[in-house]
């Protein structure tokens, strides 16, 4: 069971009293705003949670793992996430059930 | 009122660390932007909503639950097996137990949008 946008919206409706439409819009805009920032080259830092960072990667030689054929991996920009201290500590404490 | 430290930075021409923070988007800037886009809501409500979403995300990960947001990406936990570490000061080895770390995998839309705009925007940091 994974947490989804519908779950976030449900909670905003239950806890903050936003109506369903407002709650849904808020969740959409929240993720859209982070995407917008990253798209325009701005990294996003959310204290207590983590940082969404951008990295420009040079092209490098790669391989098709199935055929072994060599194919270059093109230069690209990627998003990485670094969790903040607080989140890290909370997750570390998770004992795991699987 | 300008603090002595700020004034020092200004005189030396070195940027104060927290002044340059404007270039990176922070939680409060995110809240401001979201408030602008939803003028029918009070700033206070937007703030609470953002905190509520983030808290849910942290709570989910802290209890081992995945998060899946279409177009944005997914968060999950990655297992790290136990290992022998070292105290960097004394050089003593210490047994470190296994643990979980948060992992984010960007979704297809985010990956594409970020990559396609790389010629247009420099990375700001």
Backbone of each chain as ProteinMPNN parsed JSONL, in Angstrom:
{"seq_chain_A": "XXXXXXXXXXXXXXXXXXXXXXXXXXXXXXXXXXXXXXXXXXXXXXXXXXXXXXXXXXXXXXXXXXXXXXXXXXXXXXXXXXXXXXXXXXXXXXXXXX", "coords_chain_A": {"N_chain_A": [[0.845, -1.209, 0.0], [0.695, 2.054, -1.012], [1.271, 5.54, -0.378], [-0.655, 8.057, -1.902], [-1.549, 10.82, -4.148], [-4.268, 11.144, -3.748], [-4.589, 10.352, -1.097], [-3.209, 12.378, 0.25], [-4.82, 14.587, -0.347], [-7.219, 13.816, 0.811], [-6.561, 13.941, 3.515], [-6.079, 16.67, 3.824], [-8.608, 17.602, 3.484], [-9.94, 16.374, 5.641], [-8.461, 17.301, 7.897], [-7.85, 20.047, 7.626], [-10.049, 21.197, 6.659], [-10.316, 22.074, 4.048], [-12.219, 22.251, 1.038], [-13.154, 19.443, -1.098], [-12.361, 19.955, -3.73], [-10.583, 22.088, -3.474], [-8.654, 20.873, -1.885], [-7.655, 18.894, -3.55], [-6.594, 20.445, -5.58], [-4.618, 21.846, -4.198], [-2.783, 19.816, -3.576], [-2.014, 19.008, -6.14], [-0.838, 21.408, -7.06], [1.225, 21.715, -5.246], [3.115, 19.647, -5.85], [3.493, 20.306, -8.504], [4.656, 22.805, -8.342], [7.155, 22.273, -7.22], [8.202, 20.771, -9.295], [8.23, 22.732, -11.301], [10.149, 24.553, -10.293], [12.462, 22.965, -10.285], [12.614, 22.432, -12.973], [13.265, 24.934, -13.924], [15.865, 25.122, -13.166], [16.271, 25.59, -10.508], [17.123, 24.484, -7.305], [15.46, 22.645, -4.745], [14.829, 23.132, -1.393], [13.691, 21.648, 1.44], [13.181, 22.15, 4.641], [13.712, 19.867, 7.285], [12.757, 17.82, 5.815], [14.045, 17.292, 3.173], [16.34, 17.715, 0.36], [15.883, 18.56, -3.018], [17.952, 18.096, -5.573], [19.872, 19.207, -8.445], [21.697, 17.815, -11.134], [24.177, 17.975, -13.582], [25.033, 15.691, -15.969], [27.768, 14.312, -17.714], [28.127, 12.888, -21.008], [28.532, 9.367, -21.361], [30.144, 6.191, -21.964], [27.981, 3.442, -22.526], [26.142, 0.339, -22.16], [24.021, -1.992, -23.692], [22.382, -4.001, -21.557], [21.269, -6.436, -22.207], [22.037, -7.259, -24.817], [24.67, -6.629, -24.855], [25.681, -4.848, -26.504], [27.401, -1.847, -27.372], [26.356, 1.365, -26.426], [26.254, 4.871, -26.49], [25.632, 6.819, -23.563], [23.737, 9.602, -23.388], [24.533, 13.081, -22.589], [22.995, 14.526, -19.748], [20.524, 16.094, -17.578], [19.837, 15.47, -14.225], [17.62, 14.723, -11.445], [18.263, 14.594, -8.018], [17.659, 13.305, -4.756], [18.248, 14.313, -1.478], [17.937, 13.236, 1.697], [16.935, 14.986, 4.626], [18.432, 15.535, 7.897], [16.536, 15.046, 9.925], [14.497, 13.483, 8.758], [16.042, 11.327, 7.926], [16.911, 10.287, 10.379], [14.471, 9.465, 11.445], [13.675, 7.486, 9.644], [15.749, 5.673, 9.824], [15.276, 4.55, 12.239], [13.298, 2.834, 11.676], [12.36, -0.491, 11.838], [11.672, -2.406, 10.013], [9.699, -4.801, 8.235], [9.533, -6.586, 6.256]], "CA_chain_A": [[0.0, 0.0, 0.0], [1.51, 3.28, -1.096], [0.604, 6.83, -0.188], [-0.831, 8.715, -3.196], [-2.106, 12.172, -4.111], [-5.621, 11.076, -3.188], [-4.451, 10.295, 0.369], [-2.838, 13.722, 0.729], [-6.002, 15.445, -0.477], [-8.183, 13.348, 1.825], [-6.117, 14.443, 4.814], [-6.287, 18.124, 3.833], [-10.057, 17.748, 3.646], [-10.277, 15.971, 7.016], [-7.795, 18.027, 8.977], [-7.808, 21.495, 7.479], [-11.343, 21.694, 6.239], [-10.405, 22.523, 2.651], [-13.191, 21.377, 0.371], [-12.477, 18.395, -1.882], [-11.742, 20.529, -4.917], [-9.42, 22.865, -3.004], [-7.642, 19.937, -1.382], [-7.049, 18.236, -4.701], [-5.812, 21.466, -6.276], [-3.447, 22.128, -3.372], [-1.824, 18.719, -3.734], [-1.49, 19.121, -7.509], [0.031, 22.579, -7.15], [2.417, 21.472, -4.419], [4.107, 18.89, -6.618], [3.761, 21.049, -9.733], [5.554, 23.908, -8.003], [8.502, 21.706, -7.077], [8.64, 20.424, -10.65], [8.529, 23.996, -11.988], [11.423, 25.082, -9.805], [13.549, 22.108, -10.769], [12.669, 22.611, -14.416], [13.977, 26.174, -14.251], [17.24, 25.067, -12.67], [16.353, 25.911, -9.084], [17.045, 23.326, -6.431], [14.419, 22.882, -3.749], [15.245, 22.677, -0.07], [12.568, 21.639, 2.371], [13.813, 21.837, 5.921], [13.069, 18.786, 8.017], [12.434, 16.726, 4.893], [15.192, 16.992, 2.336], [16.677, 18.618, -0.727], [15.868, 18.052, -4.377], [19.083, 18.741, -6.225], [20.028, 18.973, -9.876], [23.059, 17.496, -11.492], [24.418, 17.799, -15.01], [25.908, 14.539, -16.196], [28.379, 14.228, -19.039], [27.818, 11.635, -21.698], [29.506, 8.324, -21.024], [29.829, 4.971, -22.706], [27.105, 2.501, -21.833], [25.969, -0.941, -22.822], [22.724, -2.642, -23.568], [22.694, -5.156, -20.703], [20.781, -7.686, -22.805], [22.795, -7.674, -25.998], [26.091, -6.347, -24.678], [26.028, -3.852, -27.529], [27.804, -0.567, -26.794], [25.598, 2.544, -26.837], [26.623, 5.993, -25.619], [24.596, 7.438, -22.743], [23.862, 11.03, -23.706], [24.622, 14.026, -21.476], [21.648, 14.82, -19.259], [20.361, 16.686, -16.25], [19.018, 14.583, -13.402], [17.197, 15.173, -10.121], [18.574, 13.662, -6.934], [17.059, 13.703, -3.481], [19.056, 14.021, -0.279], [17.04, 13.417, 2.832], [17.451, 15.803, 5.716], [18.79, 14.821, 9.128], [15.364, 14.648, 10.701], [13.857, 12.358, 8.067], [16.997, 10.224, 7.973], [16.878, 9.695, 11.719], [13.193, 8.778, 11.635], [13.643, 6.289, 8.806], [16.738, 4.752, 10.36], [14.68, 3.872, 13.384], [12.332, 1.839, 11.19], [12.988, -1.809, 11.973], [11.398, -3.226, 8.834], [8.849, -5.962, 8.499], [9.649, -7.565, 5.168]], "C_chain_A": [[0.873, 1.249, 0.0], [0.648, 4.515, -0.909], [0.519, 7.53, -1.555], [-1.409, 10.112, -3.018], [-3.494, 12.187, -3.485], [-5.572, 11.052, -1.658], [-4.099, 11.666, 0.943], [-4.07, 14.618, 0.744], [-7.041, 15.102, 0.59], [-7.845, 13.94, 3.193], [-6.315, 15.955, 4.922], [-7.766, 18.438, 4.038], [-10.446, 17.466, 5.101], [-9.731, 16.928, 8.069], [-7.859, 19.534, 8.872], [-9.134, 22.083, 7.015], [-11.349, 22.352, 4.873], [-11.492, 21.675, 2.004], [-12.449, 20.455, -0.595], [-11.732, 18.967, -3.08], [-10.481, 21.308, -4.544], [-8.277, 21.944, -2.581], [-6.893, 19.291, -2.536], [-6.121, 19.204, -5.432], [-4.514, 21.763, -5.524], [-2.37, 21.069, -3.578], [-1.178, 18.773, -5.121], [-0.46, 20.239, -7.595], [1.323, 22.391, -6.371], [3.497, 20.746, -5.233], [4.481, 19.616, -7.906], [4.783, 22.163, -9.478], [6.996, 23.416, -7.855], [9.06, 21.344, -8.456], [9.048, 21.673, -11.419], [9.887, 24.54, -11.594], [12.576, 24.281, -10.376], [13.723, 22.283, -12.266], [13.427, 23.89, -14.772], [15.335, 26.269, -13.552], [17.397, 25.387, -11.197], [16.206, 24.655, -8.248], [16.085, 23.656, -5.296], [14.816, 22.279, -2.404], [14.081, 22.776, 0.908], [13.079, 21.198, 3.733], [13.01, 20.775, 6.663], [12.762, 17.596, 7.125], [13.631, 16.358, 4.026], [15.365, 17.99, 1.215], [16.532, 17.902, -2.057], [16.952, 18.818, -5.131], [19.136, 18.381, -7.701], [21.486, 18.678, -10.168], [23.169, 17.341, -13.01], [25.435, 16.682, -15.202], [26.488, 14.601, -17.606], [27.961, 12.924, -19.709], [28.908, 10.623, -21.365], [29.147, 7.064, -21.794], [28.934, 4.059, -21.881], [26.958, 1.237, -22.653], [24.528, -1.386, -22.693], [22.962, -3.925, -22.77], [22.242, -6.485, -21.31], [21.702, -8.173, -23.905], [24.293, -7.449, -25.84], [26.584, -5.302, -25.655], [26.376, -2.52, -26.872], [26.951, 0.565, -27.327], [25.962, 3.695, -25.901], [25.413, 6.475, -24.823], [24.769, 8.945, -22.899], [23.985, 11.877, -22.442], [23.203, 14.368, -21.038], [21.673, 15.512, -17.919], [19.425, 15.791, -15.448], [18.684, 15.222, -12.049], [17.654, 14.141, -9.106], [17.939, 14.199, -5.656], [18.011, 13.344, -2.357], [18.178, 14.267, 0.92], [17.73, 14.221, 3.919], [17.712, 14.962, 6.954], [17.577, 14.237, 9.844], [14.69, 13.422, 10.075], [14.753, 11.121, 8.136], [16.907, 9.493, 9.307], [15.584, 8.913, 11.93], [13.142, 7.466, 10.858], [14.608, 5.224, 9.332], [16.158, 3.914, 11.489], [13.674, 2.799, 12.964], [12.974, 0.467, 11.144], [12.756, -2.691, 10.753], [10.576, -4.443, 9.178], [8.989, -7.01, 7.413], [10.846, -8.49, 5.424]], "O_chain_A": [[1.682, 1.462, 0.903], [-0.538, 4.528, -1.236], [1.511, 7.589, -2.281], [-1.717, 10.539, -1.905], [-3.853, 13.127, -2.777], [-6.416, 11.66, -0.999], [-4.619, 12.067, 1.984], [-4.33, 15.319, 1.722], [-7.656, 15.984, 1.188], [-8.727, 14.382, 3.929], [-6.674, 16.463, 5.984], [-8.12, 19.421, 4.689], [-11.193, 18.231, 5.711], [-10.432, 17.315, 9.003], [-7.917, 20.232, 9.884], [-9.317, 23.3, 6.982], [-12.268, 23.104, 4.553], [-11.674, 20.514, 2.369], [-11.267, 20.656, -0.876], [-10.628, 18.534, -3.41], [-9.45, 21.203, -5.208], [-7.108, 22.193, -2.872], [-5.67, 19.157, -2.511], [-5.02, 18.841, -5.847], [-3.452, 21.912, -6.128], [-1.191, 21.39, -3.735], [0.034, 18.609, -5.264], [0.637, 20.057, -8.124], [2.385, 22.852, -6.789], [4.645, 21.185, -5.291], [5.627, 19.559, -8.352], [5.659, 22.42, -10.304], [7.934, 24.069, -8.311], [10.233, 21.579, -8.746], [10.072, 21.687, -12.102], [10.68, 24.938, -12.447], [13.546, 24.841, -10.887], [14.845, 22.283, -12.772], [14.137, 23.943, -15.777], [15.879, 27.359, -13.372], [18.515, 25.451, -10.685], [15.288, 23.861, -8.45], [15.921, 24.821, -4.934], [15.098, 21.086, -2.295], [13.557, 23.861, 1.163], [13.373, 20.022, 3.951], [11.779, 20.794, 6.66], [12.533, 16.49, 7.615], [14.168, 15.255, 4.128], [14.64, 18.981, 1.123], [16.997, 16.773, -2.215], [16.87, 20.034, -5.3], [18.539, 17.402, -8.149], [22.388, 19.221, -9.531], [22.357, 16.661, -13.638], [26.544, 16.726, -14.67], [25.781, 14.904, -18.568], [27.504, 11.986, -19.055], [30.059, 10.987, -21.12], [28.007, 6.883, -22.222], [29.119, 3.925, -20.672], [27.574, 1.087, -23.708], [23.896, -1.16, -21.66], [23.653, -4.83, -23.237], [22.775, -7.54, -20.964], [22.101, -9.337, -23.932], [25.093, -8.005, -26.593], [27.753, -4.918, -25.64], [25.716, -2.109, -25.918], [26.823, 0.726, -28.541], [25.98, 3.532, -24.681], [24.3, 6.533, -25.348], [25.824, 9.493, -22.579], [23.592, 11.448, -21.357], [22.308, 14.485, -21.874], [22.684, 15.525, -17.217], [18.359, 15.403, -15.925], [19.371, 16.129, -11.582], [17.457, 12.942, -9.306], [17.717, 15.402, -5.511], [18.517, 12.225, -2.286], [17.72, 15.388, 1.139], [18.945, 14.142, 4.103], [17.267, 13.818, 7.046], [17.592, 13.095, 10.304], [14.358, 12.457, 10.765], [14.278, 10.011, 8.375], [16.837, 8.266, 9.365], [15.594, 7.832, 12.519], [12.631, 6.461, 11.351], [14.316, 4.028, 9.289], [16.498, 2.744, 11.669], [13.253, 1.971, 13.771], [14.003, 0.275, 10.497], [13.533, -3.606, 10.481], [10.72, -5.039, 10.246], [8.621, -8.169, 7.601], [11.117, -9.385, 4.624]]}, "seq_chain_B": "XXXXXXXXXXXXXXXXXXXXXXXXXXXXXXXXXXXXXXXXXXXXXXXXXXXXXXXXXXXXXXXXXXXXXXXXXXXXXXXXXXXXXXXXXXXXXXXXXXXXXXXXXXXXXXXXXXXXXXXXXXXXX", "coords_chain_B": {"N_chain_B": [[17.0, 47.103, 11.076], [20.39, 46.371, 10.938], [22.431, 43.611, 11.393], [25.665, 43.156, 12.956], [27.176, 41.172, 11.751], [26.036, 40.863, 9.212], [26.585, 43.338, 8.175], [29.346, 43.27, 8.105], [29.74, 41.297, 6.151], [28.68, 42.625, 4.013], [30.389, 44.815, 3.73], [32.798, 43.546, 3.13], [32.093, 42.472, 0.807], [31.45, 39.864, 0.526], [28.992, 37.396, 0.063], [26.466, 37.016, 2.502], [25.75, 33.929, 4.017], [23.005, 33.261, 4.439], [21.75, 35.123, 2.949], [22.108, 34.547, 0.334], [20.457, 32.494, 0.092], [18.127, 32.932, -1.203], [18.284, 32.135, -3.8], [17.98, 29.458, -3.947], [15.166, 27.402, -3.799], [13.087, 27.477, -1.024], [11.189, 26.031, 1.703], [9.498, 28.062, 2.708], [9.354, 29.798, 0.545], [8.122, 28.224, -1.292], [5.651, 27.954, -0.092], [4.766, 30.627, -0.231], [4.559, 30.954, -3.006], [2.615, 29.08, -3.612], [0.493, 30.194, -2.266], [0.082, 32.489, -3.727], [-0.916, 31.412, -6.036], [-3.307, 30.453, -5.209], [-5.43, 32.41, -4.452], [-7.801, 32.497, -3.065], [-7.393, 31.264, -0.697], [-6.257, 31.583, 2.711], [-2.997, 32.688, 3.703], [-2.059, 31.388, 5.932], [-3.5, 28.993, 5.889], [-2.454, 27.772, 3.635], [0.115, 27.378, 4.466], [-0.289, 25.576, 6.579], [-1.314, 23.477, 5.095], [0.845, 22.708, 3.462], [2.626, 21.89, 5.422], [1.164, 19.79, 6.441], [1.09, 17.998, 4.262], [3.825, 17.395, 4.006], [4.334, 16.268, 6.467], [2.782, 13.987, 6.373], [4.176, 12.648, 4.401], [6.686, 12.222, 5.62], [5.858, 10.689, 7.819], [4.84, 8.432, 6.537], [7.138, 7.32, 5.323], [8.658, 6.893, 7.609], [7.296, 4.807, 8.678], [7.737, 2.837, 6.956], [6.278, 2.883, 4.629], [5.61, 3.226, 1.146], [5.666, 6.061, -1.164], [3.815, 7.288, -3.82], [3.721, 9.394, -6.466], [2.224, 10.259, -9.304], [3.939, 11.335, -12.165], [5.598, 12.929, -10.717], [7.236, 11.41, -8.896], [8.562, 8.607, -6.966], [8.882, 7.636, -3.548], [10.805, 5.523, -1.541], [12.044, 3.001, 0.747], [15.432, 2.109, 1.147], [17.39, -0.69, 1.905], [20.149, -0.973, 4.082], [22.804, -3.005, 4.703], [24.268, -4.377, 7.78], [27.431, -3.091, 8.909], [31.014, -2.757, 9.407], [32.182, 0.084, 10.887], [34.192, 3.061, 11.304], [35.442, 5.035, 13.94], [36.12, 8.211, 13.186], [37.818, 9.876, 14.587], [39.244, 8.437, 16.59], [39.896, 6.128, 15.274], [39.063, 3.67, 16.026], [37.291, 0.606, 15.415], [33.803, 0.309, 14.869], [30.815, -1.46, 15.299], [28.235, -1.191, 13.022], [24.775, -1.223, 12.873], [22.267, -2.69, 10.701], [20.283, -0.656, 8.502], [17.642, 1.542, 7.272], [17.362, 3.706, 4.456], [15.98, 6.723, 3.068], [14.765, 6.797, -0.284], [14.545, 8.392, -3.437], [12.891, 8.225, -6.491], [12.785, 9.854, -9.431], [9.873, 10.672, -11.33], [8.634, 9.961, -14.677], [7.7, 12.277, -16.044], [8.834, 14.407, -14.574], [11.547, 13.815, -14.906], [11.829, 14.11, -17.694], [11.04, 16.793, -18.115], [12.93, 18.244, -16.613], [15.297, 17.491, -17.854], [14.913, 18.33, -20.488], [14.96, 21.05, -20.262], [17.497, 21.772, -19.793], [19.308, 23.12, -21.434], [18.334, 25.586, -21.467], [18.186, 26.665, -18.887], [20.532, 27.395, -16.353], [21.963, 25.518, -13.64], [21.042, 26.622, -10.538], [22.831, 27.479, -7.691]], "CA_chain_B": [[18.234, 47.046, 11.837], [21.331, 45.458, 10.303], [23.323, 43.019, 12.39], [27.083, 43.366, 12.701], [27.668, 40.148, 10.829], [25.563, 41.217, 7.873], [27.31, 44.536, 7.777], [30.691, 42.787, 7.782], [29.657, 40.616, 4.863], [28.399, 43.638, 3.017], [31.607, 45.605, 3.545], [33.813, 42.723, 2.475], [31.589, 42.061, -0.5], [31.146, 38.44, 0.495], [27.573, 37.221, 0.348], [26.13, 36.314, 3.736], [25.198, 32.641, 3.597], [21.542, 33.18, 4.385], [21.198, 36.058, 1.968], [22.121, 33.902, -0.974], [19.48, 31.412, 0.128], [17.027, 33.279, -2.083], [18.458, 31.49, -5.09], [17.479, 28.102, -3.83], [13.796, 27.487, -3.329], [12.918, 26.89, 0.299], [9.802, 25.723, 2.056], [8.689, 29.276, 2.823], [9.11, 30.336, -0.799], [7.144, 27.309, -1.884], [4.373, 28.335, 0.504], [4.376, 31.918, -0.818], [4.18, 30.737, -4.401], [1.336, 28.36, -3.61], [-0.527, 31.136, -1.802], [-0.188, 33.382, -4.859], [-1.708, 30.696, -7.04], [-4.627, 30.124, -4.654], [-5.751, 33.641, -3.718], [-8.99, 32.309, -2.226], [-7.0, 30.681, 0.595], [-5.409, 32.396, 3.59], [-1.603, 32.223, 3.728], [-1.966, 30.467, 7.065], [-4.021, 27.686, 5.477], [-1.506, 27.191, 2.692], [1.225, 26.947, 5.3], [-0.718, 24.355, 7.264], [-1.485, 22.415, 4.094], [2.173, 22.239, 3.074], [3.152, 21.129, 6.565], [0.376, 18.556, 6.529], [1.551, 17.086, 3.207], [5.184, 16.95, 4.327], [4.267, 15.411, 7.642], [2.298, 12.693, 5.901], [5.256, 11.991, 3.662], [7.662, 11.737, 6.594], [5.248, 9.613, 8.601], [4.746, 7.232, 5.704], [8.47, 6.731, 5.191], [9.103, 6.432, 8.926], [6.667, 3.529, 9.006], [8.078, 1.875, 5.912], [5.324, 2.912, 3.523], [6.05, 3.934, -0.066], [4.867, 7.191, -1.633], [3.838, 7.296, -5.284], [3.037, 10.545, -7.04], [2.338, 10.192, -10.755], [4.538, 12.491, -12.825], [6.617, 13.527, -9.85], [8.189, 10.364, -8.569], [8.19, 7.775, -5.832], [9.818, 7.523, -2.43], [10.755, 4.216, -0.888], [13.191, 2.819, 1.635], [16.452, 1.155, 0.718], [18.025, -1.38, 3.027], [21.621, -0.948, 4.158], [23.195, -4.104, 5.609], [25.18, -3.986, 8.861], [28.826, -3.021, 8.46], [31.968, -2.257, 10.383], [32.576, 1.464, 10.585], [35.31, 3.521, 12.115], [35.374, 6.345, 14.561], [37.149, 8.958, 12.448], [38.745, 10.541, 15.52], [40.129, 7.505, 17.294], [40.287, 5.014, 14.413], [38.476, 2.43, 16.529], [36.16, 0.13, 14.618], [32.511, 0.222, 15.553], [29.83, -2.239, 14.551], [27.045, -0.403, 12.699], [23.697, -2.157, 12.544], [21.573, -2.442, 9.442], [19.325, 0.444, 8.595], [16.968, 1.913, 6.038], [17.532, 5.109, 4.058], [14.964, 7.137, 2.094], [15.221, 6.86, -1.67], [13.593, 9.026, -4.342], [13.073, 7.949, -7.916], [11.976, 10.835, -10.157], [8.933, 10.122, -12.3], [8.979, 10.211, -16.072], [7.445, 13.669, -16.428], [9.861, 15.244, -13.943], [12.826, 13.53, -15.578], [11.824, 14.698, -19.031], [10.993, 18.258, -18.056], [14.209, 18.75, -16.108], [16.343, 17.261, -18.847], [14.671, 19.119, -21.702], [15.185, 22.484, -20.046], [18.864, 21.99, -19.298], [20.033, 24.079, -22.269], [17.706, 26.887, -21.258], [18.473, 27.174, -17.54], [21.686, 26.903, -15.609], [21.615, 25.092, -12.284], [21.278, 27.695, -9.567], [23.048, 27.022, -6.308]], "C_chain_B": [[19.16, 45.983, 11.242], [22.303, 44.92, 11.344], [24.775, 43.237, 11.985], [27.623, 42.404, 11.66], [27.287, 40.471, 9.386], [26.349, 42.383, 7.313], [28.722, 44.161, 7.343], [30.705, 42.169, 6.392], [29.51, 41.629, 3.747], [29.655, 44.43, 2.682], [32.646, 44.825, 2.76], [33.373, 42.305, 1.086], [31.356, 40.573, -0.602], [29.671, 38.258, 0.796], [27.371, 36.508, 1.684], [25.431, 35.022, 3.35], [23.673, 32.619, 3.494], [20.918, 34.221, 3.473], [21.128, 35.413, 0.598], [21.096, 32.775, -1.037], [18.299, 31.691, -0.798], [17.105, 32.576, -3.431], [17.935, 30.07, -5.095], [16.058, 28.212, -3.305], [13.67, 26.792, -1.982], [11.438, 26.657, 0.57], [8.95, 26.989, 2.105], [8.402, 29.915, 1.46], [8.072, 29.511, -1.538], [5.743, 27.694, -1.385], [3.865, 29.649, -0.096], [3.846, 31.758, -2.227], [2.819, 30.054, -4.486], [0.197, 29.274, -3.171], [-0.918, 32.079, -2.936], [-1.123, 32.712, -5.864], [-3.084, 30.315, -6.527], [-5.107, 31.292, -3.796], [-6.987, 33.509, -2.825], [-8.638, 31.71, -0.867], [-6.144, 31.658, 1.391], [-3.989, 31.816, 3.564], [-1.414, 31.157, 4.806], [-2.431, 29.05, 6.681], [-3.078, 26.982, 4.51], [-0.316, 26.622, 3.467], [0.892, 25.63, 6.001], [-0.832, 23.184, 6.283], [-0.136, 21.832, 3.696], [2.781, 21.406, 4.205], [2.459, 19.783, 6.677], [0.853, 17.534, 5.493], [2.93, 16.519, 3.567], [5.193, 15.995, 5.513], [3.779, 14.02, 7.249], [3.386, 11.93, 5.191], [6.284, 11.411, 4.632], [7.115, 10.562, 7.389], [5.201, 8.316, 7.81], [6.108, 6.551, 5.636], [8.963, 6.181, 6.526], [8.441, 5.119, 9.31], [6.826, 2.533, 7.862], [7.14, 1.867, 4.721], [5.89, 3.687, 2.339], [5.161, 5.138, -0.36], [4.96, 7.19, -3.151], [3.04, 8.457, -5.818], [3.282, 10.561, -8.54], [2.923, 11.466, -11.333], [5.636, 13.146, -12.006], [7.687, 12.495, -9.505], [7.724, 9.526, -7.393], [9.297, 7.753, -4.797], [9.67, 6.122, -1.856], [11.951, 4.121, 0.043], [14.159, 1.838, 1.005], [17.161, 0.607, 1.949], [19.546, -1.231, 2.961], [22.041, -2.017, 5.157], [24.143, -3.618, 6.711], [26.618, -3.944, 8.349], [29.715, -2.565, 9.613], [32.355, -0.841, 9.969], [33.756, 1.843, 11.449], [34.999, 4.863, 12.745], [36.483, 7.18, 13.934], [38.174, 9.631, 13.361], [39.757, 9.562, 16.086], [40.613, 6.356, 16.405], [39.745, 3.68, 14.89], [37.383, 1.93, 15.587], [34.927, 0.015, 15.494], [31.57, -0.588, 14.672], [28.607, -1.35, 14.302], [25.946, -1.37, 12.267], [23.047, -1.787, 11.218], [20.602, -1.289, 9.614], [18.623, 0.648, 7.262], [17.26, 3.368, 5.735], [16.458, 5.464, 3.028], [15.567, 7.186, 0.69], [14.137, 7.486, -2.536], [13.914, 8.662, -5.776], [12.185, 8.912, -8.677], [11.07, 10.149, -11.172], [9.295, 10.577, -13.705], [8.81, 11.679, -16.455], [8.515, 14.594, -15.851], [11.207, 15.067, -14.638], [12.91, 14.233, -16.919], [11.887, 16.211, -18.967], [12.325, 18.851, -17.626], [15.3, 18.619, -17.18], [16.164, 18.139, -20.083], [14.941, 20.603, -21.505], [16.634, 22.788, -19.685], [19.659, 22.985, -20.136], [19.567, 25.497, -21.952], [18.079, 27.492, -19.907], [19.735, 26.552, -16.973], [21.193, 26.406, -14.258], [22.003, 26.205, -11.321], [21.676, 27.075, -8.238], [23.838, 27.983, -5.47]], "O_chain_B": [[18.759, 44.833, 11.065], [22.922, 45.685, 12.084], [25.076, 43.473, 10.815], [28.423, 42.776, 10.802], [28.103, 40.366, 8.47], [26.724, 42.406, 6.141], [29.231, 44.667, 6.343], [31.566, 42.475, 5.567], [30.123, 41.513, 2.687], [29.953, 44.686, 1.516], [33.291, 45.352, 1.854], [34.182, 41.84, 0.282], [31.092, 40.059, -1.689], [29.147, 38.907, 1.702], [28.034, 35.509, 1.962], [24.598, 35.022, 2.443], [23.118, 32.028, 2.568], [19.709, 34.211, 3.245], [20.226, 35.683, -0.194], [20.891, 32.172, -2.09], [17.55, 30.775, -1.137], [16.096, 32.44, -4.122], [17.502, 29.553, -6.125], [15.785, 29.046, -2.442], [14.099, 25.649, -1.823], [10.568, 27.031, -0.216], [7.822, 27.003, 1.612], [7.339, 30.5, 1.252], [7.259, 30.031, -2.302], [4.786, 27.748, -2.158], [2.687, 29.773, -0.429], [2.827, 32.34, -2.599], [1.984, 30.402, -5.321], [-0.93, 29.145, -3.649], [-2.088, 32.428, -3.093], [-1.994, 33.35, -6.456], [-3.943, 29.9, -7.305], [-5.183, 31.184, -2.572], [-7.191, 34.326, -1.926], [-9.489, 31.652, 0.021], [-5.402, 32.458, 0.822], [-3.806, 30.607, 3.42], [-0.709, 30.167, 4.614], [-1.838, 28.053, 7.093], [-2.919, 25.762, 4.554], [0.186, 25.539, 3.166], [1.693, 24.695, 6.011], [-0.488, 22.048, 6.611], [0.018, 20.614, 3.603], [3.373, 20.354, 3.967], [3.089, 18.767, 6.971], [1.001, 16.351, 5.802], [3.168, 15.317, 3.447], [5.964, 15.036, 5.55], [4.293, 13.008, 7.727], [3.514, 10.716, 5.349], [6.704, 10.263, 4.492], [7.807, 9.568, 7.609], [5.483, 7.24, 8.338], [6.219, 5.347, 5.865], [9.607, 5.133, 6.574], [8.95, 4.392, 10.163], [6.134, 1.516, 7.808], [7.19, 0.958, 3.893], [6.574, 4.694, 2.521], [4.037, 5.224, 0.137], [6.053, 7.102, -3.71], [1.822, 8.511, -5.648], [4.39, 10.836, -8.998], [2.453, 12.561, -11.025], [6.499, 13.837, -12.548], [8.872, 12.682, -9.781], [6.62, 9.717, -6.884], [10.482, 7.839, -5.12], [8.563, 5.605, -1.705], [12.768, 5.038, 0.122], [13.746, 0.849, 0.399], [17.481, 1.332, 2.891], [20.142, -1.353, 1.891], [21.676, -1.946, 6.331], [24.752, -2.556, 6.578], [26.972, -4.697, 7.441], [29.246, -2.065, 10.635], [32.799, -0.606, 8.845], [34.255, 1.034, 12.231], [34.362, 5.718, 12.131], [37.662, 6.888, 14.129], [39.289, 9.921, 12.927], [40.962, 9.81, 16.07], [41.599, 5.69, 16.72], [39.943, 2.662, 14.228], [36.634, 2.727, 15.024], [34.994, -0.323, 16.676], [31.536, -0.417, 13.453], [28.014, -0.821, 15.242], [26.159, -2.226, 11.408], [23.262, -0.696, 10.69], [20.159, -0.985, 10.721], [18.959, 0.019, 6.259], [17.392, 4.181, 6.65], [16.067, 4.626, 2.215], [16.724, 7.565, 0.505], [12.958, 7.161, -2.398], [15.056, 8.775, -6.222], [10.961, 8.817, -8.593], [11.459, 9.161, -11.796], [10.14, 11.451, -13.9], [9.675, 12.257, -17.113], [9.039, 15.46, -16.552], [11.911, 16.037, -14.919], [13.914, 14.866, -17.247], [12.679, 16.842, -19.668], [12.792, 19.835, -18.199], [16.111, 19.524, -17.375], [17.138, 18.631, -20.653], [15.13, 21.335, -22.476], [16.966, 23.914, -19.316], [20.579, 23.626, -19.628], [20.298, 26.47, -22.14], [18.267, 28.704, -19.801], [19.972, 25.35, -17.096], [20.135, 26.82, -13.785], [23.146, 26.664, -11.3], [20.949, 26.236, -7.705], [24.087, 27.716, -4.295]]}, "name": "protein", "num_of_chains": 2, "seq": "XXXXXXXXXXXXXXXXXXXXXXXXXXXXXXXXXXXXXXXXXXXXXXXXXXXXXXXXXXXXXXXXXXXXXXXXXXXXXXXXXXXXXXXXXXXXXXXXXXXXXXXXXXXXXXXXXXXXXXXXXXXXXXXXXXXXXXXXXXXXXXXXXXXXXXXXXXXXXXXXXXXXXXXXXXXXXXXXXXXXXXXXXXXXXXXXXXXXXXXXXXXXXXXXXXXXXXXXXXXXXXX"}
